């Protein structure tokens, strides 16, 4: 910026007062101030536009780098998948051609000890659970929802009547 001290500003003011005159000096000062403000705004706009362009260029470069990295990862995953598929298919074909039986393809019969263990766990859970037995019989499915007042009216013992206090 321009280095202007107080004495230089005073000298410019005195010269402007003599040259322009006291009648026109306030109007010229306002015009000079508005022109100076416009110039500052223009300079700030140019600076922000340049910085925006620089940031945009950096973002484009970053996007390009990320796309390259993503394509590299995609290629490596595709390569690994094709290798795994090839090895699986060769292993599968070798096993089938050798006549080996696959235990996963044969029907299996359940082991009686496993069935007993499952029954034991189920019965123990039924005894020690905090869920009431009537709710377990209902198996957790509500057929319809009724309000509290309707529930009280439905399950009220037969001999009781409602008494109102007046």
CNS distance restraints for C-alpha pairs under 8 A (distance, minus, plus):
assign (resid   4 and name CA) (resid   8 and name CA) 6.08 0.50 0.50
assign (resid   4 and name CA) (resid   9 and name CA) 6.82 0.50 0.50
assign (resid   5 and name CA) (resid   9 and name CA) 6.44 0.50 0.50
assign (resid   6 and name CA) (resid  10 and name CA) 6.20 0.50 0.50
assign (resid   7 and name CA) (resid  11 and name CA) 6.18 0.50 0.50
assign (resid   8 and name CA) (resid  12 and name CA) 6.21 0.50 0.50
assign (resid   9 and name CA) (resid  13 and name CA) 6.16 0.50 0.50
assign (resid  10 and name CA) (resid  14 and name CA) 6.26 0.50 0.50
assign (resid  11 and name CA) (resid  15 and name CA) 6.26 0.50 0.50
assign (resid  12 and name CA) (resid  16 and name CA) 6.04 0.50 0.50
assign (resid  13 and name CA) (resid  17 and name CA) 6.06 0.50 0.50
assign (resid  14 and name CA) (resid  18 and name CA) 6.27 0.50 0.50
assign (resid  15 and name CA) (resid  19 and name CA) 6.00 0.50 0.50
assign (resid  16 and name CA) (resid  20 and name CA) 5.54 0.50 0.50
assign (resid  16 and name CA) (resid  21 and name CA) 7.34 0.50 0.50
assign (resid  16 and name CA) (resid  25 and name CA) 7.35 0.50 0.50
assign (resid  17 and name CA) (resid  21 and name CA) 5.06 0.50 0.50
assign (resid  17 and name CA) (resid  22 and name CA) 5.86 0.50 0.50
assign (resid  17 and name CA) (resid  25 and name CA) 6.51 0.50 0.50
assign (resid  18 and name CA) (resid  22 and name CA) 7.81 0.50 0.50
assign (resid  20 and name CA) (resid  24 and name CA) 6.32 0.50 0.50
assign (resid  20 and name CA) (resid  25 and name CA) 6.15 0.50 0.50
assign (resid  21 and name CA) (resid  25 and name CA) 6.08 0.50 0.50
assign (resid  22 and name CA) (resid  26 and name CA) 7.72 0.50 0.50
assign (resid  24 and name CA) (resid  28 and name CA) 6.27 0.50 0.50
assign (resid  25 and name CA) (resid  29 and name CA) 6.02 0.50 0.50
assign (resid  26 and name CA) (resid  30 and name CA) 6.22 0.50 0.50
assign (resid  27 and name CA) (resid  31 and name CA) 6.24 0.50 0.50
assign (resid  28 and name CA) (resid  32 and name CA) 6.02 0.50 0.50
assign (resid  29 and name CA) (resid  33 and name CA) 6.08 0.50 0.50
assign (resid  30 and name CA) (resid  34 and name CA) 6.17 0.50 0.50
assign (resid  31 and name CA) (resid  35 and name CA) 6.13 0.50 0.50
assign (resid  32 and name CA) (resid  36 and name CA) 6.03 0.50 0.50
assign (resid  33 and name CA) (resid  37 and name CA) 6.13 0.50 0.50
assign (resid  34 and name CA) (resid  38 and name CA) 6.16 0.50 0.50
assign (resid  35 and name CA) (resid  39 and name CA) 6.16 0.50 0.50
assign (resid  36 and name CA) (resid  40 and name CA) 6.28 0.50 0.50
assign (resid  37 and name CA) (resid  41 and name CA) 6.20 0.50 0.50
assign (resid  38 and name CA) (resid  42 and name CA) 6.08 0.50 0.50
assign (resid  39 and name CA) (resid  43 and name CA) 6.19 0.50 0.50
assign (resid  40 and name CA) (resid  44 and name CA) 6.15 0.50 0.50
assign (resid  41 and name CA) (resid  45 and name CA) 6.08 0.50 0.50
assign (resid  42 and name CA) (resid  46 and name CA) 6.23 0.50 0.50
assign (resid  43 and name CA) (resid  47 and name CA) 6.19 0.50 0.50
assign (resid  44 and name CA) (resid  48 and name CA) 6.13 0.50 0.50
assign (resid  45 and name CA) (resid  49 and name CA) 6.07 0.50 0.50
assign (resid  46 and name CA) (resid  50 and name CA) 6.17 0.50 0.50
assign (resid  47 and name CA) (resid  51 and name CA) 6.22 0.50 0.50
assign (resid  48 and name CA) (resid  52 and name CA) 5.97 0.50 0.50
assign (resid  49 and name CA) (resid  53 and name CA) 6.16 0.50 0.50
assign (resid  50 and name CA) (resid  54 and name CA) 6.24 0.50 0.50
assign (resid  51 and name CA) (resid  55 and name CA) 6.17 0.50 0.50
assign (resid  52 and name CA) (resid  56 and name CA) 6.04 0.50 0.50
assign (resid  53 and name CA) (resid  57 and name CA) 6.11 0.50 0.50
assign (resid  54 and name CA) (resid  58 and name CA) 6.26 0.50 0.50
assign (resid  55 and name CA) (resid  59 and name CA) 6.14 0.50 0.50
assign (resid  56 and name CA) (resid  60 and name CA) 6.18 0.50 0.50
assign (resid  57 and name CA) (resid  61 and name CA) 6.21 0.50 0.50
assign (resid  58 and name CA) (resid  62 and name CA) 6.12 0.50 0.50
assign (resid  59 and name CA) (resid  63 and name CA) 6.00 0.50 0.50
assign (resid  60 and name CA) (resid  64 and name CA) 6.14 0.50 0.50
assign (resid  61 and name CA) (resid  65 and name CA) 6.25 0.50 0.50
assign (resid  62 and name CA) (resid  66 and name CA) 6.15 0.50 0.50
assign (resid  63 and name CA) (resid  67 and name CA) 6.11 0.50 0.50
assign (resid  64 and name CA) (resid  68 and name CA) 6.22 0.50 0.50
assign (resid  65 and name CA) (resid  69 and name CA) 6.21 0.50 0.50
assign (resid  66 and name CA) (resid  70 and name CA) 6.03 0.50 0.50
assign (resid  67 and name CA) (resid  71 and name CA) 6.09 0.50 0.50
assign (resid  68 and name CA) (resid  72 and name CA) 6.17 0.50 0.50
assign (resid  69 and name CA) (resid  73 and name CA) 6.22 0.50 0.50
assign (resid  70 and name CA) (resid  74 and name CA) 6.06 0.50 0.50
assign (resid  71 and name CA) (resid  75 and name CA) 6.05 0.50 0.50
assign (resid  72 and name CA) (resid  76 and name CA) 6.19 0.50 0.50
assign (resid  73 and name CA) (resid  77 and name CA) 6.08 0.50 0.50
assign (resid  74 and name CA) (resid  78 and name CA) 6.07 0.50 0.50
assign (resid  75 and name CA) (resid  79 and name CA) 6.04 0.50 0.50
assign (resid  76 and name CA) (resid  80 and name CA) 6.11 0.50 0.50
assign (resid  77 and name CA) (resid  81 and name CA) 6.02 0.50 0.50
assign (resid  78 and name CA) (resid  82 and name CA) 6.12 0.50 0.50
assign (resid  79 and name CA) (resid  83 and name CA) 6.19 0.50 0.50
assign (resid  80 and name CA) (resid  84 and name CA) 6.10 0.50 0.50
assign (resid  81 and name CA) (resid  85 and name CA) 6.00 0.50 0.50
assign (resid  82 and name CA) (resid  86 and name CA) 6.01 0.50 0.50
assign (resid  83 and name CA) (resid  87 and name CA) 6.17 0.50 0.50
assign (resid  84 and name CA) (resid  88 and name CA) 6.00 0.50 0.50
assign (resid  85 and name CA) (resid  89 and name CA) 6.01 0.50 0.50
assign (resid  86 and name CA) (resid  90 and name CA) 6.13 0.50 0.50
assign (resid  87 and name CA) (resid  91 and name CA) 6.07 0.50 0.50
assign (resid  88 and name CA) (resid  92 and name CA) 5.98 0.50 0.50
assign (resid  89 and name CA) (resid  93 and name CA) 5.99 0.50 0.50
assign (resid  90 and name CA) (resid  94 and name CA) 6.01 0.50 0.50
assign (resid  91 and name CA) (resid  95 and name CA) 6.15 0.50 0.50
assign (resid  92 and name CA) (resid  96 and name CA) 6.14 0.50 0.50
assign (resid  93 and name CA) (resid  97 and name CA) 5.98 0.50 0.50
assign (resid  94 and name CA) (resid  98 and name CA) 6.09 0.50 0.50
assign (resid  95 and name CA) (resid  99 and name CA) 6.47 0.50 0.50
assign (resid  95 and name CA) (resid 100 and name CA) 5.74 0.50 0.50
assign (resid  96 and name CA) (resid 100 and name CA) 6.30 0.50 0.50
assign (resid 102 and name CA) (resid 106 and name CA) 6.82 0.50 0.50
assign (resid 110 and name CA) (resid 114 and name CA) 7.32 0.50 0.50
assign (resid 110 and name CA) (resid 115 and name CA) 7.33 0.50 0.50
assign (resid 111 and name CA) (resid 115 and name CA) 6.64 0.50 0.50
assign (resid 112 and name CA) (resid 116 and name CA) 6.22 0.50 0.50
assign (resid 113 and name CA) (resid 117 and name CA) 6.15 0.50 0.50
assign (resid 114 and name CA) (resid 118 and name CA) 6.24 0.50 0.50
assign (resid 115 and name CA) (resid 119 and name CA) 6.25 0.50 0.50
assign (resid 116 and name CA) (resid 120 and name CA) 6.10 0.50 0.50
assign (resid 117 and name CA) (resid 121 and name CA) 6.23 0.50 0.50
assign (resid 118 and name CA) (resid 122 and name CA) 6.18 0.50 0.50
assign (resid 119 and name CA) (resid 123 and name CA) 6.09 0.50 0.50
assign (resid 120 and name CA) (resid 124 and name CA) 6.02 0.50 0.50
assign (resid 121 and name CA) (resid 125 and name CA) 6.01 0.50 0.50
assign (resid 122 and name CA) (resid 126 and name CA) 6.19 0.50 0.50
assign (resid 123 and name CA) (resid 127 and name CA) 6.31 0.50 0.50
assign (resid 124 and name CA) (resid 128 and name CA) 6.11 0.50 0.50
assign (resid 125 and name CA) (resid 129 and name CA) 5.47 0.50 0.50
assign (resid 131 and name CA) (resid 135 and name CA) 6.89 0.50 0.50
assign (resid 131 and name CA) (resid 136 and name CA) 7.02 0.50 0.50
assign (resid 132 and name CA) (resid 136 and name CA) 6.47 0.50 0.50
assign (resid 133 and name CA) (resid 137 and name CA) 6.18 0.50 0.50
assign (resid 134 and name CA) (resid 138 and name CA) 6.38 0.50 0.50
assign (resid 135 and name CA) (resid 139 and name CA) 6.39 0.50 0.50
assign (resid 135 and name CA) (resid 140 and name CA) 6.33 0.50 0.50
assign (resid 136 and name CA) (resid 140 and name CA) 6.47 0.50 0.50
assign (resid 138 and name CA) (resid 142 and name CA) 7.72 0.50 0.50
assign (resid 146 and name CA) (resid 150 and name CA) 6.21 0.50 0.50
assign (resid 146 and name CA) (resid 151 and name CA) 6.44 0.50 0.50
assign (resid 147 and name CA) (resid 151 and name CA) 6.18 0.50 0.50
assign (resid 148 and name CA) (resid 152 and name CA) 6.25 0.50 0.50
assign (resid 149 and name CA) (resid 153 and name CA) 6.19 0.50 0.50
assign (resid 150 and name CA) (resid 154 and name CA) 6.01 0.50 0.50
assign (resid 151 and name CA) (resid 155 and name CA) 6.17 0.50 0.50
assign (resid 152 and name CA) (resid 156 and name CA) 5.77 0.50 0.50
assign (resid 156 and name CA) (resid 160 and name CA) 7.32 0.50 0.50
